[in-house]
Amino acid sequence: MVCPVAIVLLVRHGHSTANADGVLAGWTEGVGLTDTGREQAGRLGERLRAVQPVRVVTSPLQRCVETAAIALPGHSGVTDDRLGECHYGGWTGRRLADAATEDLWRVVQDDPAAARFPDHDTYRSESLPAMARRVVEGVRALDAETEADHGRAAVWVAVSHGDPIKAVVAEAVGAGIAGLQRVRVDPGSVTAVHVTASRMVLLASNTTAGDLAPLVALPQAHATGDSTVGGGSG
């Protein structure tokens, strides 16, 4: 049995037109990058080239596909619905300022395990726990495929959205869905996670600058998935 131990760089798409308008885009079609978002994707590409990712998988939504195309134009990225945004149902397309006036907003913030978005005739809805399961299971499965195809030292890129990446980080630090809103993920950021046979390990979160190479080195002194007692020697 192949144990998945590759490293995934979780990229949030660049600044989008929905970000600029303060709108919860969800799965709305036609939401692309702003000029700021395209600049973020360009800087992201400079950082990613140094680590030579073997694979790029993106959410099928336009803002993620555009980010991947700008950042890593030499890769034929594939899309995977499991990396897609949360299905916000009746909140899709709403201004965040308006959503914040509803009781559900406090549930989303304070008790995400109980948060389910309202049904809608056009847009699918799901709960935050369902979204988290979808994304975490998807990342694990994609990581195992990458490990099998490219080896244990492989680095791959998943381009996704704020809430899905937050769900993976919360899983990696053992907080689960209850810790979802304790994580910040900015547009154009990179979060590094080592997916091992025993657990996910958070290597870095919400980075928008700096060298990525030190984050993708596998441990040599102990088993993957274990943490160095005392925090390591630096």
VOVEXZA-477244 format. One record per atom (N, C-alpha, C): x negated, z negated, y. Coordinates in steps of 0.1 Angstrom, whole numbers, padded with zeros to 4 digits, always signed. Last residue first. Example, Ala and Ser with C-alpha at 12.3 -4.5 7.8 and 13.67 -1.06 7.14 Angstrom:
BEGIN
-0128-0071-0022-0137-0071-0011-0129-0079+0000-0132-0078-0057-0123-0078-0045-0132-0078-0033
This chain:
BEGIN
-0157-0138+0239-0157-0129+0250-0164-0116+0247-0155-0154+0217-0167-0155+0225-0167-0146+0237-0123-0171+0210-0133-0160+0209-0145-0162+0218-0104-0190+0209-0102-0180+0219-0113-0169+0218-0103-0210+0190-0110-0213+0202-0109-0202+0213-0103-0186+0164-0101-0200+0168-0109-0203+0180-0090-0154+0167-0102-0162+0167-0099-0177+0172-0062-0146+0147-0068-0148+0160-0080-0157+0159-0054-0120+0124-0058-0134+0127-0063-0134+0141-0050-0093+0125-0038-0102+0125-0041-0116+0127-0078-0086+0104-0068-0081+0114-0056-0089+0113-0100-0113+0096-0090-0103+0092-0082-0099+0104-0132-0114+0115-0121-0120+0107-0110-0109+0104-0151-0100+0129-0155-0113+0123-0144-0119+0114-0140-0078+0141-0150-0076+0131-0153-0089+0123-0110-0063+0154-0119-0075+0152-0128-0073+0140-0111-0031+0170-0106-0040+0160-0116-0052+0158-0106-0022+0204-0116-0025+0193-0110-0034+0183-0090-0017+0226-0086-0011+0213-0097-0012+0202-0099-0029+0249-0086-0034+0243-0083-0028+0230-0120-0015+0260-0123-0029+0254-0110-0034+0246-0107+0009+0270-0116+0009+0258-0118-0005+0252-0095+0009+0294-0087+0006+0282-0095+0004+0270-0104-0002+0326-0108+0005+0314-0100+0000+0302-0080-0001+0353-0090-0006+0345-0093+0001+0332-0044-0005+0359-0057+0000+0363-0067-0006+0353-0021-0017+0351-0020-0004+0358-0033+0002+0363-0007-0034+0324-0019-0031+0331-0017-0017+0338+0012-0049+0308+0015-0044+0322+0003-0041+0330-0010-0067+0287+0004-0064+0291+0004-0060+0306-0029-0067+0257-0028-0067+0272-0014-0063+0275-0025-0075+0231-0038-0074+0236-0039-0073+0251-0005-0092+0209-0005-0086+0222-0020-0087+0227+0002-0083+0176-0007-0091+0184-0008-0084+0198+0026-0087+0150+0021-0080+0161+0012-0089+0170+0017-0096+0116+0023-0098+0129+0019-0088+0139+0007-0087+0091+0013-0100+0092+0021-0102+0105-0004-0062+0094+0005-0064+0083+0013-0077+0084-0002-0054+0129-0009-0057+0117+0001-0060+0106-0006-0038+0158+0004-0040+0148-0003-0042+0135-0015-0046+0189-0021-0044+0176-0010-0047+0166-0008-0033+0220-0003-0041+0210-0010-0037+0197-0009-0030+0255-0016-0027+0243-0012-0038+0232+0007-0013+0281+0006-0025+0273+0001-0022+0260+0005+0002+0312+0001+0003+0298+0000-0011+0292+0027+0016+0337+0018+0006+0332+0015+0009+0317+0046+0032+0350+0032+0037+0349+0022+0027+0343+0066+0005+0362+0064+0020+0360+0049+0024+0360+0059-0027+0346+0061-0018+0358+0060-0004+0354+0072-0053+0331+0067-0040+0327+0069-0031+0338+0072-0087+0322+0073-0077+0333+0066-0065+0329+0090-0112+0305+0080-0102+0305+0083-0092+0316+0111-0128+0302+0099-0135+0306+0087-0125+0307+0133-0116+0291+0132-0116+0306+0120-0124+0311+0129-0121+0263+0129-0107+0269+0126-0107+0284+0130-0143+0247+0119-0142+0257+0119-0129+0265+0150-0139+0229+0152-0150+0239+0142-0149+0251+0140-0121+0211+0149-0116+0222+0151-0127+0233+0106-0135+0206+0119-0128+0202+0127-0124+0214+0083-0148+0209+0094-0153+0217+0107-0147+0213+0059-0138+0198+0067-0148+0190+0079-0153+0198+0045-0119+0210+0041-0133+0213+0050-0143+0207+0058-0096+0199+0043-0098+0197+0039-0113+0200+0084-0098+0210+0081-0099+0195+0067-0102+0192+0078-0093+0237+0084-0106+0233+0083-0108+0218+0068-0067+0234+0059-0078+0239+0065-0091+0235+0091-0053+0226+0080-0053+0217+0070-0065+0221+0108-0058+0249+0112-0063+0236+0100-0063+0226+0094-0044+0269+0096-0059+0270+0099-0065+0256+0099-0018+0260+0086-0024+0259+0086-0039+0260+0128-0017+0264+0122-0016+0251+0108-0021+0250+0129-0022+0293+0134-0031+0284+0129-0029+0269+0113+0002+0303+0110-0012+0306+0116-0022+0296+0104+0028+0279+0111+0022+0291+0108+0007+0292+0078+0049+0267+0091+0044+0266+0096+0038+0280+0055+0064+0247+0060+0064+0261+0074+0060+0261+0029+0054+0228+0043+0054+0228+0048+0053+0242-0001+0065+0213+0006+0062+0226+0021+0063+0223-0027+0051+0192-0017+0061+0195-0009+0056+0207-0057+0049+0175-0050+0045+0187-0040+0055+0190-0071+0039+0143-0064+0049+0152-0057+0042+0164-0085+0026+0124-0089+0024+0138-0082+0033+0148-0074+0033+0100-0071+0019+0105-0076+0017+0119-0060+0067+0099-0070+0056+0096-0067+0043+0104-0042+0087+0101-0054+0088+0110-0063+0076+0107-0020+0084+0084-0025+0098+0087-0038+0098+0094-0015+0057+0083-0016+0065+0070-0023+0078+0073-0012+0050+0110-0023+0044+0102-0026+0052+0089+0011+0065+0116-0002+0068+0123-0014+0062+0115+0029+0052+0100+0027+0066+0098+0013+0070+0104+0028+0026+0112+0024+0028+0098+0022+0042+0094+0038+0032+0137+0025+0027+0136+0020+0029+0121+0064+0039+0131+0055+0049+0137+0041+0045+0136+0073+0014+0122+0074+0025+0113+0064+0036+0118+0070-0003+0145+0063-0006+0133+0062+0006+0123+0086+0011+0163+0072+0010+0166+0065+0007+0153+0111+0007+0151+0106+0020+0153+0091+0020+0155+0114-0021+0152+0113-0014+0139+0108+0000+0140+0115-0023+0180+0105-0030+0172+0103-0024+0159+0139-0008+0186+0125-0004+0191+0114-0011+0183+0159-0020+0171+0157-0006+0171+0143-0002+0175+0158-0047+0181+0156-0044+0166+0152-0029+0165+0164-0043+0208+0151-0049+0204+0148-0045+0190+0191-0033+0206+0180-0025+0212+0167-0030+0208+0203-0056+0195+0203-0043+0188+0192-0034+0193+0199-0075+0216+0193-0077+0203+0193-0064+0195+0215-0062+0237+0200-0063+0238+0194-0066+0225+0239-0039+0223+0235-0052+0227+0220-0052+0229+0252-0008+0236+0246-0016+0225+0242-0030+0231+0271+0022+0241+0267+0008+0245+0261+0001+0233+0271+0056+0252+0270+0046+0241+0266+0032+0247+0291+0071+0276+0278+0066+0273+0279+0055+0262+0318+0079+0277+0308+0089+0277+0295+0083+0271+0335+0057+0278+0340+0069+0271+0328+0079+0269+0320+0025+0270+0323+0036+0279+0327+0048+0272+0317-0011+0268+0319+0002+0262+0323+0012+0273+0291-0032+0283+0305-0027+0281+0306-0013+0276+0264-0047+0264+0269-0039+0275+0283-0033+0273+0258-0080+0255+0262-0066+0250+0268-0059+0262+0238-0108+0251+0242-0098+0260+0245-0085+0253+0228-0129+0237+0243-0128+0237+0248-0116+0246+0201-0129+0241+0206-0127+0227+0221-0125+0227+0198-0134+0268+0198-0120+0264+0203-0118+0249+0205-0155+0288+0208-0156+0274+0209-0142+0268+0198-0149+0314+0196-0163+0309+0198-0164+0294+0202-0121+0320+0190-0128+0325+0187-0141+0317+0226-0115+0307+0214-0107+0305+0201-0114+0309+0242-0134+0319+0240-0135+0305+0227-0127+0301+0242-0126+0346+0236-0139+0343+0233-0140+0328+0255-0101+0343+0242-0102+0348+0235-0115+0344+0281-0108+0336+0272-0103+0325+0258-0103+0330+0294-0114+0360+0290-0125+0351+0280-0120+0341+0281-0093+0387+0289-0096+0376+0284-0107+0367+0262-0087+0406+0274-0095+0411+0283-0099+0399+0244-0069+0396+0240-0083+0398+0251-0092+0402+0256-0044+0399+0257-0051+0385+0253-0066+0387+0250-0039+0425+0264-0041+0422+0265-0048+0408+0222-0035+0424+0227-0045+0433+0242-0049+0430+0220-0014+0406+0216-0027+0402+0221-0038+0411+0246+0009+0404+0235+0004+0412+0233-0010+0407+0250+0027+0372+0255+0017+0383+0243+0013+0391+0243+0043+0351+0245+0049+0364+0249+0039+0375+0258+0022+0328+0250+0034+0330+0253+0040+0343+0276+0002+0322+0266+0000+0333+0258+0012+0336+0290+0011+0299+0296+0011+0312+0288+0008+0324+0260+0016+0282+0274+0018+0282+0280+0019+0296+0233+0014+0279+0239+0005+0288+0254+0007+0289+0210+0014+0255+0223+0021+0258+0232+0011+0266+0176+0013+0265+0188+0006+0260+0200+0014+0264+0157+0044+0259+0162+0033+0267+0173+0025+0260+0139+0052+0228+0147+0055+0240+0152+0042+0247+0125+0050+0205+0118+0046+0217+0126+0047+0230+0142+0062+0187+0140+0047+0186+0132+0042+0198+0141+0089+0191+0152+0081+0197+0150+0066+0197+0113+0105+0199+0119+0097+0189+0129+0088+0196+0093+0135+0203+0102+0125+0208+0109+0118+0196+0058+0143+0204+0071+0144+0197+0080+0133+0203+0033+0160+0222+0040+0148+0219+0054+0151+0213+0006+0175+0218+0020+0180+0215+0029+0168+0212-0018+0171+0243-0011+0166+0231+0003+0172+0230-0029+0178+0267-0034+0184+0255-0027+0180+0242-0018+0162+0287-0013+0176+0285-0018+0183+0273-0011+0134+0293-0018+0139+0281-0014+0153+0278+0003+0130+0317-0008+0122+0314-0017+0127+0303+0022+0151+0318+0012+0150+0329+0000+0142+0324+0036+0146+0294+0031+0159+0297+0020+0159+0308+0044+0119+0297+0035+0123+0287+0029+0136+0289+0062+0122+0319+0051+0113+0320+0040+0117+0310+0082+0138+0308+0074+0143+0319+0061+0135+0321+0093+0121+0289+0086+0134+0284+0077+0139+0296+0103+0101+0305+0092+0098+0296+0085+0111+0291+0123+0114+0320+0112+0107+0327+0100+0104+0318+0140+0125+0299+0132+0133+0308+0120+0126+0314+0140+0109+0267+0146+0110+0281+0135+0117+0290+0131+0104+0242+0136+0118+0245+0140+0120+0259+0100+0086+0242+0115+0086+0243+0119+0100+0246+0072+0100+0224+0079+0096+0236+0094+0094+0233+0040+0097+0211+0054+0098+0207+0062+0093+0220+0009+0110+0203+0018+0107+0214+0032+0108+0209-0022+0104+0187-0008+0107+0186-0001+0103+0198-0047+0095+0191-0045+0105+0181-0031+0111+0180-0064+0089+0222-0053+0087+0213-0051+0098+0203-0090+0083+0236-0088+0094+0227-0076+0091+0217-0098+0066+0256-0096+0060+0243-0092+0070+0232-0101+0081+0279-0113+0074+0274-0111+0068+0260-0076+0091+0285-0086+0100+0279-0098+0093+0273-0062+0070+0298-0060+0073+0283-0070+0082+0277-0070+0071+0325-0073+0059+0317-0072+0062+0302-0061+0096+0332-0075+0093+0334-0079+0081+0325-0033+0093+0329-0041+0102+0320-0056+0100+0321-0027+0075+0349-0026+0071+0335-0034+0080+0326-0029+0092+0371-0039+0081+0369-0039+0076+0355-0007+0108+0365-0020+0114+0366-0031+0103+0364+0014+0090+0366+0011+0096+0353-0003+0103+0354+0013+0084+0393+0011+0073+0384+0007+0079+0370+0021+0108+0404+0008+0103+0407+0004+0092+0397+0047+0109+0394+0038+0119+0390+0023+0115+0393+0058+0088+0408+0057+0087+0394+0048+0097+0388+0057+0097+0435+0049+0085+0431+0048+0085+0416+0075+0118+0432+0061+0121+0435+0052+0109+0432+0095+0109+0404+0093+0111+0418+0078+0115+0420+0107+0122+0373+0098+0115+0381+0098+0118+0395+0143+0124+0365+0129+0128+0364+0120+0119+0372+0172+0126+0350+0164+0116+0357+0150+0119+0355+0188+0142+0334+0183+0147+0346+0176+0137+0355+0212+0120+0319+0204+0132+0319+0199+0136+0333+0213+0086+0311+0217+0097+0320+0207+0108+0320+0208+0064+0296+0206+0077+0290+0212+0088+0298+0197+0043+0323+0201+0044+0309+0198+0058+0303+0196+0038+0351+0197+0052+0346+0202+0052+0332+0207+0019+0375+0204+0017+0361+0206+0031+0353+0191+0024+0407+0202+0027+0397+0198+0025+0383+0175+0027+0429+0180+0013+0425+0192+0014+0416+0164+0050+0436+0177+0048+0441+0183+0034+0437+0139+0049+0424+0139+0050+0438+0153+0047+0444+0147+0048+0397+0140+0036+0403+0141+0037+0418+0158+0074+0395+0167+0062+0394+0160+0050+0399+0135+0089+0398+0145+0090+0408+0155+0079+0408+0107+0068+0387+0117+0078+0386+0127+0079+0397+0073+0061+0380+0084+0059+0389+0094+0070+0389+0065+0068+0345+0063+0067+0359+0075+0065+0367+0073+0049+0315+0073+0061+0323+0070+0058+0338+0050+0026+0300+0063+0028+0307+0062+0041+0315+0034+0028+0269+0034+0033+0283+0048+0033+0289+0016+0011+0247+0030+0013+0251+0030+0016+0266-0006+0019+0224-0005+0017+0238+0009+0021+0243-0012+0004+0193-0003+0012+0200-0005+0009+0215-0035+0005+0166-0032+0000+0180-0023+0009+0187-0031-0001+0131-0034+0007+0142-0030+0000+0155-0023-0013+0108-0032-0021+0117-0036-0012+0129-0003-0014+0081-0004-0008+0094-0012-0017+0104-0016-0009+0049-0012-0019+0059-0014-0014+0073-0006+0009+0022-0013+0009+0034-0008-0001+0044-0008+0000-0012+0000+0000+0000-0009+0000+0012
